[in-house]
Amino acid sequence: MTIDLKTASVKPLRRTFDHLAEKLGPDKNPTRYQEATWGLQPATNFHYRPTWDPTRELYDRERTAIVMDDFDDLVDPRQYYYGTWTIQRGKQQDSQEKNFDLVEKHGLLNGLDTNWKQRILALLIPLRHVAWGANTNNSFIAAYGYGAPVTSACTMHMMDHLGVAQYITRIGLLLGNNDPEILDIAKEAWMNEPQWQGLRELVELTMVTDDWCELFVVQNFLLDSYVHDLVFERFQAAAIEQGGVTILPMLTEFINEWRRESSRWVDAVLKRAAAESTENTAQLNVWIETWHPRVRDAMRPVAELAFPTQAARELAALGEAVSTRSAKLGLHGEAL
């Protein structure tokens, strides 16, 4: 008996869903990211207005002053959707856990200079409250924003900030020999110490900012830039150079990797929004010019805490870095 095996190819009638074909063209295959984000924003058939804000639709494009022909254009260059994000964060968590285990197992913090230990505790641990504020703000953007590429990315960013807060907490416990009083001391400083009140006031002010895109600029572009560049880049580098605190980068590995990665997404969103129209560019510039001085002033006492003799120079460098970054996005930040 002879058996002939033959192959037959069946040409698909279409490559993807209609709403993706309209955006990509009928002959292009979408990526998993595009399938997971484009066209998911509810836009029609709303049966009632929210009772807490009856002047707007449940999902309303006008909750921000930024106008986009298609908010799905504000894509994430990392191509993160839930699956890819969890895989990446799982790998990073495994690496970070190994670092913490190594430091604890071998007591690598036991020989840390007392002065440097106190400086790290005083500067770093209160930032867990800043990270919690960032978590809350990105939750607001995810809830009231428009367009799944932004709202889904902010949902993930919200959880990333929670992870940052948890890692800061663990660093504090490591430095404090697992005594939770360390966290109480940091909270007391955050609530009452003069050097933290400007930043605390700023965080609270962001929490009552209604325009979700304005909040995106303040939190994810300006505030994150100042906090992370000052503490996890400049202060950490100085700690290594001056005090030999070489263990600190092991404990902040995830925070620094996440910061560099998330900056690409934040920049891409603002650059695309600015490119949409001159009106968008003007509005984004107004927000940067309004909030940049506030962020700088709030961070001045923190910079003095980190660099008692060089705070002005470090703060100026941070402001210049933000202005340079703004210019690359087609924006500016001249009110400095």
ChimeraX attribute file (.defattr): number of C-alpha atoms within 10 A of each C-alpha:
attribute: neighborCount
match mode: 1-to-1
recipient: residues
	/A:1	3
	/A:2	4
	/A:3	5
	/A:4	5
	/A:5	5
	/A:6	5
	/A:7	5
	/A:8	5
	/A:9	5
	/A:10	6
	/A:11	7
	/A:12	7
	/A:13	6
	/A:14	12
	/A:15	15
	/A:16	18
	/A:17	13
	/A:18	13
	/A:19	13
	/A:20	18
	/A:21	16
	/A:22	10
	/A:23	14
	/A:24	14
	/A:25	14
	/A:26	14
	/A:27	10
	/A:28	13
	/A:29	16
	/A:30	18
	/A:31	9
	/A:32	13
	/A:33	19
	/A:34	19
	/A:35	16
	/A:36	18
	/A:37	22
	/A:38	20
	/A:39	20
	/A:40	13
	/A:41	16
	/A:42	13
	/A:43	14
	/A:44	8
	/A:45	6
	/A:46	10
	/A:47	8
	/A:48	10
	/A:49	13
	/A:50	12
	/A:51	9
	/A:52	7
	/A:53	9
	/A:54	10
	/A:55	9
	/A:56	15
	/A:57	17
	/A:58	17
	/A:59	19
	/A:60	13
	/A:61	18
	/A:62	13
	/A:63	16
	/A:64	16
	/A:65	15
	/A:66	22
	/A:67	15
	/A:68	17
	/A:69	8
	/A:70	12
	/A:71	21
	/A:72	20
	/A:73	18
	/A:74	20
	/A:75	23
	/A:76	23
	/A:77	15
	/A:78	15
	/A:79	17
	/A:80	23
	/A:81	19
	/A:82	13
	/A:83	11
	/A:84	14
	/A:85	14
	/A:86	13
	/A:87	12
	/A:88	11
	/A:89	15
	/A:90	12
	/A:91	10
	/A:92	17
	/A:93	15
	/A:94	10
	/A:95	14
	/A:96	19
	/A:97	15
	/A:98	14
	/A:99	18
	/A:100	17
	/A:101	11
	/A:102	13
	/A:103	18
	/A:104	13
	/A:105	9
	/A:106	9
	/A:107	11
	/A:108	12
	/A:109	17
	/A:110	13
	/A:111	9
	/A:112	15
	/A:113	12
	/A:114	10
	/A:115	9
	/A:116	15
	/A:117	16
	/A:118	13
	/A:119	13
	/A:120	21
	/A:121	20
	/A:122	20
	/A:123	18
	/A:124	19
	/A:125	25
	/A:126	24
	/A:127	23
	/A:128	24
	/A:129	19
	/A:130	23
	/A:131	23
	/A:132	19
	/A:133	22
	/A:134	27
	/A:135	24
	/A:136	18
	/A:137	26
	/A:138	27
	/A:139	19
	/A:140	23
	/A:141	24
	/A:142	22
	/A:143	15
	/A:144	20
	/A:145	27
	/A:146	24
	/A:147	24
	/A:148	22
	/A:149	27
	/A:150	24
	/A:151	21
	/A:152	21
	/A:153	25
	/A:154	24
	/A:155	18
	/A:156	20
	/A:157	20
	/A:158	23
	/A:159	17
	/A:160	21
	/A:161	22
	/A:162	19
	/A:163	20
	/A:164	22
	/A:165	24
	/A:166	15
	/A:167	21
	/A:168	23
	/A:169	21
	/A:170	17
	/A:171	20
	/A:172	26
	/A:173	18
	/A:174	19
	/A:175	18
	/A:176	16
	/A:177	11
	/A:178	13
	/A:179	12
	/A:180	12
	/A:181	12
	/A:182	20
	/A:183	20
	/A:184	12
	/A:185	15
	/A:186	22
	/A:187	17
	/A:188	12
	/A:189	18
	/A:190	22
	/A:191	14
	/A:192	12
	/A:193	11
	/A:194	12
	/A:195	18
	/A:196	21
	/A:197	18
	/A:198	19
	/A:199	25
	/A:200	17
	/A:201	12
	/A:202	19
	/A:203	23
	/A:204	14
	/A:205	10
	/A:206	18
	/A:207	17
	/A:208	11
	/A:209	14
	/A:210	14
	/A:211	17
	/A:212	22
	/A:213	23
	/A:214	22
	/A:215	22
	/A:216	24
	/A:217	22
	/A:218	25
	/A:219	22
	/A:220	21
	/A:221	21
	/A:222	22
	/A:223	25
	/A:224	19
	/A:225	19
	/A:226	22
	/A:227	20
	/A:228	17
	/A:229	19
	/A:230	22
	/A:231	19
	/A:232	19
	/A:233	13
	/A:234	15
	/A:235	20
	/A:236	20
	/A:237	18
	/A:238	15
	/A:239	18
	/A:240	14
	/A:241	11
	/A:242	10
	/A:243	13
	/A:244	14
	/A:245	20
	/A:246	16
	/A:247	15
	/A:248	18
	/A:249	17
	/A:250	16
	/A:251	21
	/A:252	20
	/A:253	16
	/A:254	20
	/A:255	22
	/A:256	17
	/A:257	11
	/A:258	17
	/A:259	16
	/A:260	11
	/A:261	13
	/A:262	20
	/A:263	15
	/A:264	13
	/A:265	21
	/A:266	21
	/A:267	20
	/A:268	18
	/A:269	21
	/A:270	22
	/A:271	20
	/A:272	19
	/A:273	23
	/A:274	23
	/A:275	15
	/A:276	16
	/A:277	14
	/A:278	11
	/A:279	15
	/A:280	19
	/A:281	21
	/A:282	15
	/A:283	16
	/A:284	24
	/A:285	21
	/A:286	17
	/A:287	16
	/A:288	25
	/A:289	16
	/A:290	15
	/A:291	21
	/A:292	25
	/A:293	17
	/A:294	18
	/A:295	23
	/A:296	21
	/A:297	16
	/A:298	22
	/A:299	24
	/A:300	20
	/A:301	19
	/A:302	24
	/A:303	26
	/A:304	16
	/A:305	16
	/A:306	24
	/A:307	18
	/A:308	11
	/A:309	11
	/A:310	11
	/A:311	18
	/A:312	14
	/A:313	12
	/A:314	20
	/A:315	21
	/A:316	14
	/A:317	14
	/A:318	19
	/A:319	21
	/A:320	15
	/A:321	15
	/A:322	20
	/A:323	20
	/A:324	14
	/A:325	16
	/A:326	21
	/A:327	14
	/A:328	12
	/A:329	19
	/A:330	14
	/A:331	22
	/A:332	20
	/A:333	23
	/A:334	14
	/A:335	13
	/A:336	13
